[in-house]
Amino acid sequence: MATPEQPQSYEAEYPPVKVKARLPQGVCLDVRVRVEREQPAQPPHPRPERSGAAWKAWVRANAGAVLLAGALAVYLLVRFIALDAFPIYFFTDEAVQTVRAAELVRDDFSSGDEYLPTYFNNGGQYNLGVSVYLQVVPYLLFGKSVWVTRGVSVLVGLIAALAVAGILRRSFGIAHAWVGVLLLSLTPAWFLHSRTAFETVEATAFYAAFLYFYLRYRGGQPRALYAAALMAGLAFYTYSPAQVVVAVSVALLAVSDARYHWQQRGVVLRALGLGLILLLPYARFYFNHPDENYRHLEILRSYWLQDIPVVEKLGLYFGEYLKGLNPLYWFAPNNQDLARHLMKGYAHLWRPSLPFFILGLGMALRRIRRPEYRALLIALLAAPAGAALVGIGITRTLFMVIPAALLTALGLLAVVDWAQRKLKAAWLSALVWLALTAASLGMLTDALRNGPLWYRDYGLEGMQYGARQIFQMVDDYLVENPGTQLMLSPSWANGTNELMQFFSADPVSFQLGSIAGYFNERKPLDEQMVFVMIPEELQAVRDSGKFTDLRVDQVLNYPDGRPGFFFVRLRYVDEIETILAEEKAAREVLQSGQVMILGSEARVEYSYLDMGMIDDIFDGDTSSIARSMEANPLRVNIDFDQPKTISGLVLRVGGVATRVTVRLYDAEGHEPLTLNKTVSQNPLSRDVEVSLDQPMEALRIEIQVLSINDGEPAHVHLWEIAIK
């Protein structure tokens, strides 16, 4: 027997040989086994394997991976095919992404005083961030192109598909993760918007990646929390409603998994540090633009800015929030959203998936103790949180498609697994793959074939069709007609200036403008001038009696064959001076109406308006606006039936230098009390308060709002008059 100082070796060959040894207490036995296999003799001419059989075996062993790769290929296919043709519009919110990227490159990656700015201006508000940076390299490589601009969004949107598949595979242990990819591809709201360059798509994709990495962290990979924080930051800086969705998700997940977070507190603290670093660009932005969040809500006409009790605001918020969770909003076709955000005859979510979504939701509720199911429910609850600040709309609440696709996949796979066990049909999953793929390709075919005719309003209030077509036609027309002074109407789309910068070479060889500017004053008009008009403008020209010798050179038709844009030459009628003088005299006469003020109806006289109505400046809504057509100052006279006690007025005016003059008349016929208040230029609209030293009984109030630096004619904007 060996002692610890003198080890004893035993050796045996196969077949087994029993070795018995008595070991003293405290002595260890070290057993080592060496296996030697006898190599079979190789035949001189080995028979090759059957390649077909080997391929089938490989496919069976890797069916999940094969079907997932196929699903991802289908996902990309149904997005890249005819990408520039559907949706039929190319919207200003798409063009502005590349336009701002080009400006960023031109200005050495600075905007104003900010290097690598946090947000970029879009339509008077700072609401673009990461989506602009994503367009920089494609712009440098390929220039400005509809296909490239949308293609960037498609590729970023692929992250959402990969995240859905990854969550199903790694967090739920599902081999058939391809189901989630095909269901997401089939979701009508995602199908439509993931073919655009709207930043909501990219924010949703980053949010999906955030969920994936969070669930990896929750599943035993703590360091994945750092990637989750990074993805949450990208979503936060991509789209403004995502800020609320991310904040709500993080808060609910923090509470939901508090015990696990404590166990991983070292990682959590470092992730929080990373989060604070990620918030530094936002802190810089807020320091440089402290009023921007207020302005953003103001532009969107949020009820949070209305003069109503906080309890009522909270009630409105939760009312909107519940709309975002209403199954009817998601699974029934609706007319609530703008036509360009809808697919006619489709719901936002794929209607045949409703039973599987309900089943998946039931499974999640039943297994709510498991963190992966809780995370899906939290994502579902967080999705409408940002949109509810203003109003539910599909672009603001597109985040819903991620938990919806995951829950639907869980429900569908539960049914498929049950059916396969009952029928003993291993081929059933392949059949489901084929059915979902066919449905996805069918949706693409329907969109390309019938989409241009789904909605026949192609103008400003509808599809805003024609950006790609009309700018190309204008360029071709100017080449064929050198020396022409061409003016393109901006009245068919929002942000036509951004569209012009996207499609036209710099410097631009034409200008944006409407024939409407020639209706009320005589301007130079000769044979070399061509106006590109929309149908409403051409009809107004014909009805005005101010123009003659109309000649239409070219026409661009809408998708349904109706004329949409007209290239028109024309001249004034001979008696135009007389007509314009008579109209101007008529406009100088104050208009009159009845408005509710201080609880009773009052007679109001006011300057001629070309925007809004007189009621808009007495409705208590600081987002509604009225504008004088040409009067400067804008006059508003108020006559009460009986004297009212007045202590002051508050007027919301524009950002230009403004003087407000108020005259108050009492019932006794005394000289009016005259008050003046002047404010200097400011980037934002603001309130001008005119206060009395002491209240007085007034029977009549005369108000004048003067744009100091403008003459007449001029547009004077007035949002609100509040009498105290």
C-alpha positions in Angstrom: 0.0 0.0 0.0 1.3 3.4 -0.9 1.8 6.1 1.6 1.4 9.8 0.8 5.1 10.1 0.5 5.4 7.0 -1.7 2.6 6.8 -4.3 1.8 3.4 -5.8 0.8 3.1 -9.5 -1.7 0.6 -10.9 -2.3 0.0 -14.6 -4.8 -2.1 -16.5 -5.9 -2.6 -20.1 -9.4 -3.0 -21.5 -11.3 -5.2 -21.0 -11.7 -4.1 -17.4 -9.4 -5.4 -14.8 -10.5 -5.1 -11.2 -7.9 -3.4 -9.0 -8.4 -3.6 -5.3 -6.5 -1.5 -2.8 -7.0 -0.7 0.8 -6.4 3.0 1.4 -5.4 4.3 4.9 -7.4 7.2 6.2 -6.3 10.5 4.7 -4.8 8.9 1.6 -6.1 10.0 -1.8 -6.4 7.8 -4.9 -5.4 9.4 -8.2 -7.0 7.4 -11.0 -6.1 8.2 -14.6 -7.6 6.4 -17.6 -6.0 6.4 -21.0 -8.3 5.3 -23.9 -6.7 4.0 -27.1 -9.0 3.2 -29.9 -8.1 0.8 -32.7 -8.5 2.6 -36.0 -10.4 0.6 -38.6 -8.6 -0.2 -41.8 -9.6 2.2 -44.6 -10.8 0.5 -47.7 -8.7 1.3 -50.8 -11.6 3.1 -52.5 -14.1 4.5 -49.9 -17.6 4.9 -51.2 -18.7 8.6 -51.1 -21.6 9.7 -48.9 -24.9 10.5 -50.5 -24.9 14.3 -50.7 -28.7 14.5 -50.8 -29.1 12.5 -47.6 -26.4 14.4 -45.8 -28.1 17.7 -46.8 -31.5 16.5 -45.5 -29.9 15.4 -42.2 -28.2 18.7 -41.8 -31.4 20.6 -42.6 -33.3 18.6 -40.0 -30.7 19.2 -37.4 -30.6 23.0 -38.2 -34.2 23.6 -39.2 -34.7 26.4 -36.7 -31.6 28.3 -38.0 -32.6 27.7 -41.6 -36.1 29.0 -41.1 -34.8 32.0 -39.2 -32.4 32.9 -41.9 -35.3 32.5 -44.4 -37.6 34.7 -42.3 -35.0 37.5 -42.1 -34.5 37.3 -45.9 -38.3 37.6 -46.3 -38.3 40.5 -43.9 -35.7 42.4 -45.9 -37.2 41.4 -49.3 -40.7 42.8 -48.5 -39.1 46.1 -47.5 -36.5 46.7 -50.2 -38.7 45.7 -53.2 -39.9 49.0 -54.7 -38.9 50.9 -51.6 -39.1 54.3 -53.3 -42.6 53.5 -54.7 -44.4 52.6 -51.5 -45.5 54.5 -49.5 -46.4 56.7 -52.5 -45.4 59.9 -50.7 -41.9 60.9 -49.7 -42.7 63.1 -46.7 -40.8 66.1 -45.4 -40.1 64.2 -42.2 -38.1 61.7 -44.2 -36.3 64.2 -46.4 -35.2 66.3 -43.5 -33.1 63.4 -42.1 -30.7 63.5 -45.0 -30.9 67.3 -45.4 -29.8 67.8 -41.8 -27.1 65.2 -42.3 -25.8 67.1 -45.3 -25.9 70.4 -43.4 -24.0 68.8 -40.5 -21.2 67.6 -42.9 -21.1 71.1 -44.5 -20.8 72.9 -41.2 -18.0 70.6 -39.8 -20.4 68.7 -37.5 -21.6 71.8 -35.8 -25.0 73.5 -35.5 -25.0 77.0 -34.2 -22.7 77.0 -31.1 -23.0 73.3 -30.6 -20.5 70.7 -31.8 -22.1 67.4 -32.5 -25.6 68.8 -31.5 -27.9 66.7 -29.5 -31.0 67.5 -31.5 -31.7 69.1 -34.9 -34.4 71.6 -35.9 -37.3 70.2 -37.8 -40.3 72.5 -38.6 -39.5 74.9 -35.8 -38.8 72.4 -33.1 -35.9 70.3 -32.0 -37.0 66.7 -32.4 -34.4 65.0 -34.6 -31.3 63.3 -33.1 -29.8 59.9 -33.8 -31.7 59.5 -37.0 -29.7 62.4 -38.6 -26.4 60.9 -37.6 -27.4 57.6 -39.1 -27.7 59.3 -42.5 -24.3 60.9 -42.5 -22.2 58.0 -43.9 -24.8 57.0 -46.5 -25.1 60.6 -47.6 -21.3 60.8 -48.0 -21.2 57.6 -50.0 -24.3 57.9 -52.1 -25.7 61.5 -51.9 -29.4 62.3 -51.5 -31.6 59.4 -52.6 -35.1 58.3 -51.6 -33.9 54.7 -51.8 -30.9 55.3 -49.6 -32.6 57.4 -47.0 -35.4 54.9 -46.6 -32.9 52.0 -46.9 -31.0 53.2 -43.8 -34.3 53.1 -41.8 -35.0 49.6 -43.2 -31.6 48.3 -42.0 -32.0 49.9 -38.6 -35.5 48.4 -38.4 -34.0 45.0 -38.9 -32.6 45.4 -35.4 -36.2 45.0 -34.2 -36.6 41.8 -36.1 -33.4 40.4 -34.7 -34.3 41.5 -31.2 -37.7 39.8 -31.4 -36.0 36.6 -32.6 -33.3 36.8 -29.9 -35.9 37.3 -27.1 -37.9 34.3 -28.2 -34.8 32.1 -28.6 -32.7 33.1 -25.6 -35.2 34.3 -23.0 -38.0 31.9 -23.8 -36.0 28.9 -25.1 -38.0 28.8 -28.4 -36.3 27.1 -31.3 -38.8 28.5 -33.8 -37.9 32.1 -33.2 -38.5 32.9 -36.8 -42.2 33.1 -36.0 -41.6 36.4 -34.3 -39.7 37.8 -37.3 -42.5 36.9 -39.7 -45.3 38.2 -37.4 -43.5 41.5 -37.0 -43.0 41.7 -40.8 -46.7 41.1 -41.2 -47.8 43.8 -38.8 -49.4 46.4 -41.0 -48.3 49.4 -39.0 -44.8 48.1 -39.0 -44.9 47.1 -42.6 -45.9 50.6 -43.7 -43.7 52.6 -41.4 -40.6 50.4 -41.6 -40.5 51.3 -45.4 -40.2 55.0 -44.5 -37.4 57.1 -43.0 -39.6 58.3 -40.0 -37.5 58.3 -36.9 -40.2 56.4 -34.9 -39.1 53.3 -36.7 -35.5 53.6 -35.5 -36.6 54.5 -32.0 -38.8 51.4 -31.9 -35.9 49.2 -33.1 -33.6 50.5 -30.5 -36.3 50.0 -27.9 -36.6 46.3 -29.0 -32.8 45.9 -28.6 -33.1 47.4 -25.1 -35.6 44.7 -24.2 -33.4 42.0 -25.6 -30.3 43.0 -23.7 -32.3 43.6 -20.5 -33.7 40.1 -20.7 -30.2 38.8 -21.3 -29.1 40.6 -18.1 -32.1 39.2 -16.3 -31.4 35.7 -17.6 -28.0 35.5 -16.0 -25.7 37.7 -18.1 -25.3 40.8 -15.9 -23.0 42.7 -18.2 -25.7 42.8 -20.8 -27.2 45.6 -18.7 -24.6 48.0 -20.2 -25.8 47.2 -23.7 -29.4 47.7 -22.5 -28.5 51.1 -21.2 -26.9 52.1 -24.5 -29.9 50.9 -26.5 -32.3 52.8 -24.2 -30.2 55.9 -24.7 -30.3 55.6 -28.5 -34.1 55.2 -28.4 -34.3 58.2 -26.0 -32.3 60.5 -28.4 -34.1 59.3 -31.6 -37.7 60.2 -31.0 -39.3 62.4 -28.4 -42.2 60.0 -27.3 -39.5 57.4 -26.7 -38.2 59.5 -23.8 -41.4 58.7 -21.9 -41.6 55.1 -23.0 -38.0 54.4 -22.0 -38.4 56.2 -18.6 -41.6 54.3 -17.8 -40.1 51.0 -18.9 -37.0 51.5 -16.8 -39.0 52.5 -13.7 -41.3 49.5 -13.9 -38.5 47.1 -14.6 -36.6 48.5 -11.7 -39.5 47.8 -9.3 -40.4 44.5 -10.9 -36.9 43.0 -10.6 -35.7 44.9 -7.5 -34.5 41.8 -5.7 -32.4 40.7 -8.7 -31.0 44.2 -9.1 -29.9 44.2 -5.5 -28.0 40.9 -6.1 -26.3 42.5 -9.1 -25.9 45.9 -7.4 -22.3 46.4 -8.6 -23.4 46.0 -12.2 -26.5 48.1 -11.7 -24.5 50.9 -10.2 -22.1 50.9 -13.1 -25.0 50.8 -15.5 -26.6 53.8 -13.7 -23.2 55.6 -14.1 -23.3 54.9 -17.8 -26.9 56.2 -17.9 -25.8 59.4 -16.3 -23.1 59.8 -18.9 -25.6 59.2 -21.6 -27.8 62.0 -20.2 -25.0 64.6 -20.5 -25.9 65.5 -24.1 -29.5 66.1 -23.0 -28.4 68.2 -20.1 -26.4 70.4 -22.5 -29.4 70.7 -24.8 -31.7 71.6 -22.0 -29.2 74.3 -20.8 -29.0 75.8 -24.3 -32.7 75.5 -25.0 -34.6 75.7 -21.7 -38.0 76.5 -23.3 -37.9 73.8 -26.0 -39.9 71.1 -24.2 -42.7 73.7 -23.6 -42.5 74.8 -27.2 -42.7 71.2 -28.4 -45.9 70.6 -26.5 -47.2 74.0 -27.7 -46.7 73.1 -31.3 -48.4 69.8 -30.8 -51.3 71.6 -29.0 -51.0 69.4 -25.9 -53.7 69.7 -23.3 -51.0 70.0 -20.7 -50.6 73.6 -21.6 -54.3 74.4 -21.3 -55.5 76.5 -18.4 -57.4 73.7 -16.7 -57.0 71.9 -13.3 -54.2 69.4 -12.9 -56.8 66.7 -12.0 -58.5 67.3 -15.4 -55.2 67.1 -17.2 -54.4 63.7 -15.5 -57.9 62.5 -16.5 -57.2 63.5 -20.1 -53.8 61.7 -19.9 -55.2 58.5 -18.7 -58.1 58.7 -21.1 -55.6 58.9 -24.0 -53.4 56.2 -22.4 -56.3 53.8 -22.3 -57.1 54.5 -25.9 -53.6 53.3 -26.7 -54.3 50.0 -24.9 -57.8 49.6 -26.5 -57.8 46.4 -28.7 -60.2 48.1 -31.1 -57.6 50.7 -31.9 -55.1 48.0 -32.8 -57.2 45.2 -34.3 -59.9 47.2 -36.2 -59.4 49.5 -39.2 -59.7 53.1 -38.0 -60.0 56.6 -39.4 -58.4 58.2 -36.4 -54.9 58.4 -37.8 -53.9 60.4 -40.9 -54.4 58.5 -44.2 -50.7 58.4 -44.9 -50.2 56.4 -41.7 -52.9 53.8 -42.6 -53.2 50.8 -45.0 -56.7 50.8 -46.2 -58.7 47.8 -45.1 -56.0 46.8 -42.6 -55.8 47.3 -38.8 -52.6 48.5 -37.2 -51.9 44.9 -36.0 -52.5 41.9 -38.2 -56.2 40.9 -37.6 -55.8 37.1 -38.0 -53.3 37.2 -35.2 -55.8 38.4 -32.6 -56.6 34.9 -31.1 -52.9 34.1 -30.7 -52.2 37.5 -29.2 -55.0 36.9 -26.6 -53.6 33.5 -25.9 -50.1 34.9 -25.5 -51.3 37.6 -23.2 -53.1 35.0 -21.1 -49.9 33.0 -20.9 -47.9 36.1 -19.8 -50.5 36.9 -17.1 -50.5 33.3 -15.9 -46.7 33.2 -15.7 -46.3 36.7 -14.4 -43.9 35.5 -11.7 -41.3 34.8 -14.4 -39.3 37.9 -15.3 -39.3 37.4 -19.1 -43.1 37.4 -19.1 -43.3 40.4 -16.8 -41.0 42.3 -19.1 -43.3 41.8 -22.0 -46.3 43.0 -20.0 -44.3 46.1 -18.9 -43.4 46.8 -22.5 -47.1 46.6 -23.4 -48.1 49.0 -20.7 -45.3 51.5 -21.5 -45.9 51.7 -25.3 -48.7 54.4 -25.2 -47.1 56.4 -22.3 -45.4 58.9 -24.5 -48.2 59.4 -27.1 -50.8 60.1 -24.3 -49.1 63.4 -23.5 -50.5 64.8 -26.8 -52.9 62.3 -28.3 -52.8 58.7 -29.4 -51.4 58.2 -33.0 -49.7 55.3 -34.6 -46.3 57.0 -35.1 -46.2 58.0 -31.4 -47.2 54.6 -30.1 -45.5 52.3 -32.7 -43.5 50.7 -29.8 -46.6 48.5 -29.3 -45.7 46.3 -32.2 -42.8 44.8 -30.3 -44.6 43.3 -27.3 -47.5 42.5 -29.6 -45.3 40.5 -31.9 -43.7 38.6 -29.0 -47.0 37.8 -27.3 -48.6 36.7 -30.6 -45.6 34.5 -31.3 -45.9 32.8 -27.9 -49.6 32.1 -28.5 -49.1 30.9 -32.0 -46.2 28.6 -31.1 -48.2 27.1 -28.2 -51.0 26.2 -30.7 -48.4 24.8 -33.2 -46.7 22.7 -30.5 -50.0 21.3 -29.3 -51.1 20.4 -32.9 -47.7 18.8 -33.7 -48.1 16.5 -30.6 -51.6 15.6 -31.5 -51.1 15.1 -35.2 -47.5 13.9 -34.9 -46.7 16.2 -37.8 -43.2 17.6 -37.7 -43.9 19.3 -41.0 -46.4 21.6 -39.4 -43.9 24.3 -38.4 -42.6 24.5 -42.0 -46.3 24.9 -43.1 -46.7 27.8 -40.7 -43.5 29.4 -42.1 -44.8 29.1 -45.6 -48.2 30.5 -44.6 -46.7 33.6 -42.8 -44.3 34.2 -45.7 -47.1 34.0 -48.2 -49.1 36.4 -46.2 -46.2 38.8 -46.0 -45.6 38.7 -49.7 -49.3 39.1 -50.3 -49.3 42.3 -48.2 -46.4 43.6 -50.3 -48.2 42.8 -53.6 -51.4 44.5 -52.4 -49.5 47.6 -51.2 -47.6 48.0 -54.5 -50.6 47.2 -56.7 -53.5 48.9 -54.9 -51.8 51.3 -52.4 -51.6 54.3 -54.8 -55.4 54.2 -55.0 -56.3 53.5 -51.4 -56.8 57.2 -50.6 -57.6 59.7 -53.4 -56.8 62.9 -51.5 -53.3 63.4 -52.7 -52.9 67.0 -51.4 -51.9 68.7 -48.2 -54.6 67.1 -46.0 -54.1 63.7 -47.5 -51.2 61.8 -49.0 -49.0 64.8 -49.9 -48.1 62.9 -53.1 -45.6 64.1 -55.7 -42.3 65.1 -54.1 -40.1 62.7 -56.1 -42.1 63.3 -59.3 -42.7 67.0 -59.4 -39.1 68.1 -58.5 -37.7 65.9 -61.3 -40.3 67.3 -63.7 -39.4 70.8 -62.7 -35.7 70.1 -63.4 -36.5 68.6 -66.8 -38.8 71.5 -67.7 -36.1 74.1 -66.9 -33.5 72.2 -69.0 -36.0 72.3 -71.9 -37.0 75.9 -71.3 -33.9 77.9 -70.4 -34.4 81.4 -69.1 -37.8 80.5 -67.5 -38.6 82.0 -64.1 -40.4 79.1 -62.4 -42.4 79.3 -59.2 -43.5 76.0 -57.6 -46.4 76.1 -55.2 -45.7 74.9 -51.7 -49.3 74.3 -50.8 -49.4 70.5 -51.6 -47.1 69.4 -48.7 -45.6 70.3 -45.4 -42.0 71.4 -45.4 -41.6 71.8 -49.2 -38.5 73.7 -48.5 -36.9 70.6 -47.0 -38.1 68.6 -50.0 -36.6 71.1 -52.4 -33.2 70.9 -50.7 -33.4 67.1 -50.9 -34.3 66.8 -54.6 -32.8 69.9 -56.2 -29.2 70.8 -56.9 -27.6 73.7 -55.1 -28.1 76.5 -56.0 -31.8 76.0 -56.8 -32.8 77.3 -60.2 -36.4 78.0 -59.2 -38.3 79.3 -56.2 -41.1 78.2 -54.0 -44.2 80.4 -54.0 -47.9 80.6 -54.8 -49.9 82.4 -57.3 -52.0 83.5 -54.3 -49.4 86.3 -53.6 -50.5 87.8 -56.9 -54.2 88.1 -56.1 -54.2 91.1 -53.8 -51.4 93.3 -55.1 -50.0 93.7 -58.6 -46.5 92.1 -59.1 -44.3 91.8 -62.1 -45.8 89.2 -64.5 -44.4 88.4 -67.9 -44.2 85.6 -70.5 -41.1 84.1 -69.0 -42.8 83.3 -65.7 -44.3 79.9 -65.1 -46.3 78.9 -62.1 -46.6 75.2 -61.0 -50.1 75.1 -59.5 -52.2 72.5 -57.8 -55.9 72.1 -58.9 -57.3 74.4 -56.2 -55.0 77.2 -57.2 -55.8 76.9 -60.9 -59.5 77.0 -60.1 -59.0 80.1 -57.9 -57.1 81.8 -60.8 -60.0 81.1 -63.2 -62.6 82.2 -60.7 -60.8 85.4 -59.7 -61.3 87.3 -63.0 -57.9 88.9 -62.5 -55.9 86.9 -65.1 -56.2 86.1 -68.7 -54.3 84.2 -71.5 -53.9 81.1 -69.4 -51.8 78.5 -71.0 -51.0 75.1 -69.5 -47.7 73.8 -70.7 -47.4 70.5 -68.9 -49.4 68.4 -66.4 -48.3 65.9 -63.8 -51.1 63.5 -63.0 -52.0 61.9 -59.6 -51.8 58.1 -59.4 -55.6 57.8 -60.2 -55.1 59.8 -63.4 -56.5 63.1 -62.4 -54.4 66.2 -63.1 -52.3 67.1 -60.0 -49.8 69.8 -61.0 -50.1 72.3 -63.8 -47.3 74.3 -65.4 -49.1 77.6 -66.2 -48.3 80.8 -68.0 -50.7 83.8 -67.6 -51.0 87.6 -67.4 -53.2 90.1 -65.6 -56.4 91.5 -67.2 -56.1 95.1 -68.4 -58.3 96.5 -65.6 -56.4 94.8 -62.8 -55.5 98.1 -61.0 -59.2 99.0 -60.6 -60.1 95.5 -59.3 -57.3 95.5 -56.7 -58.1 99.0 -55.4 -61.8 98.1 -54.9 -60.9 94.9 -53.0 -58.4 96.7 -50.8 -60.9 99.3 -49.8 -63.4 96.5 -48.9 -60.8 94.7 -46.8 -60.0 97.8 -44.8 -63.6 97.8 -43.4 -63.5 95.9 -40.1 -65.3 92.6 -40.0 -67.8 91.9 -37.2 -69.0 88.9 -35.2 -70.3 87.7 -31.8 -68.0 86.1 -29.3 -68.4 84.8 -25.7 -66.3 87.0 -23.4 -66.4 87.1 -19.6 -69.4 84.9 -19.5 -71.6 86.9 -21.9 -71.9 87.5 -25.7 -70.1 90.6 -27.0 -69.9 92.2 -30.4 -66.4 92.2 -31.9 -65.0 94.1 -34.8 -61.7 93.0 -36.2 -59.3 93.4 -39.1 -59.6 91.1 -42.1 -58.1 87.7 -41.3 -56.5 85.2 -43.7 -55.8 82.5 -41.0 -58.0 81.3 -38.2 -61.2 82.9 -37.0 -62.0 85.6 -34.4 -63.2 82.9 -32.0 -59.7 81.4 -31.9 -58.3 84.3 -30.0 -61.0 84.1 -27.3 -61.1 80.3 -26.8 -58.6 80.0 -24.0 -56.4 77.8 -26.2 -53.0 79.3 -26.6 -52.2 76.9 -29.6 -55.0 78.3 -31.8 -54.1 81.3 -33.9 -55.5 84.1 -36.0 -53.6 86.2 -38.5 -54.3 89.5 -40.2 -54.3 89.3 -44.0 -52.5 92.6 -44.4 -53.5 95.0 -41.6 -50.7 96.2 -39.4 -51.7 96.9 -36.7 -54.2 94.1 -36.3 -57.4 95.7 -34.7 -59.9 94.1 -32.3 -62.7 96.2 -30.9 -65.0 94.7 -28.2 -68.4 96.2 -27.3 -70.2 94.8 -24.2 -74.0 94.9 -23.6 -73.3 96.3 -20.2 -70.1 97.5 -18.4 -67.6 94.9 -17.3 -65.1 95.3 -14.5 -61.7 95.1 -16.1 -58.3 94.9 -14.2 -56.1 94.0 -17.2 -55.5 92.0 -20.4 -53.1 89.3 -21.4 -52.3 88.9 -25.1 -50.3 86.1 -26.6 -48.3 87.5 -29.5 -45.6 86.3 -31.9 -41.8 86.6 -31.5 -41.4 89.8 -33.5 -41.0 93.2 -31.8 -44.5 94.1 -30.9 -46.4 97.1 -29.5 -49.8 96.5 -27.9 -52.2 99.5 -27.4 -55.4 99.2 -25.4 -58.1 101.8 -25.0 -60.9 101.3 -22.5 -64.1 103.4 -22.6 -66.5 103.6 -19.7 -70.3 104.0 -19.9 -70.2 107.7 -19.0 -68.5 108.8 -22.2 -65.2 110.0 -20.6 -61.9 110.1 -22.5 -60.6 106.6 -23.0 -57.9 105.2 -20.7 -55.0 104.3 -23.0 -52.3 101.8 -22.1 -49.3 100.7 -24.1 -46.9 97.8 -23.8 -43.9 97.1 -26.0 -41.9 93.9 -26.2 -38.6 93.3 -28.1 -38.0 90.5 -30.5 -37.9 86.9 -29.1 -37.6 83.5 -30.7 -40.8 82.3 -29.2 -44.4 83.5 -28.9 -45.0 85.0 -25.5 -47.6 86.7 -23.3 -47.9 90.5 -23.1 -49.7 91.6 -19.9 -51.3 95.1 -19.8 -52.4 95.9 -16.3 -54.5 98.7 -14.9 -53.5 100.6 -11.7 -57.0 99.9 -10.4 -60.0 98.1 -11.9 -62.5 100.1 -14.0 -66.0 99.6 -15.5 -65.5 99.3 -19.3 -68.2 99.2 -21.9 -65.8 99.1 -24.9 -62.2 97.9 -25.4 -60.1 98.8 -28.5 -57.0 96.7 -29.0 -54.2 97.2 -31.6 -51.3 94.8 -32.1 -48.5 96.4 -34.1 -45.6 94.6 -35.7 -43.0 97.3 -35.1 -40.5 96.5 -37.8 -43.0 95.8 -40.6 -45.0 98.2 -42.6 -48.3 97.5 -44.3 -49.3 95.1 -45.7 -48.0 92.6 -43.2 -49.2 89.5 -41.3 -49.8 90.1 -37.6 -50.2 86.9 -35.5 -52.4 86.8 -32.4 -52.9 83.6 -30.4 -55.1 84.8 -27.5 -56.7 87.7 -25.7 -57.6 87.1 -22.1 -59.5 89.8 -20.2 -59.1 89.8 -16.4 
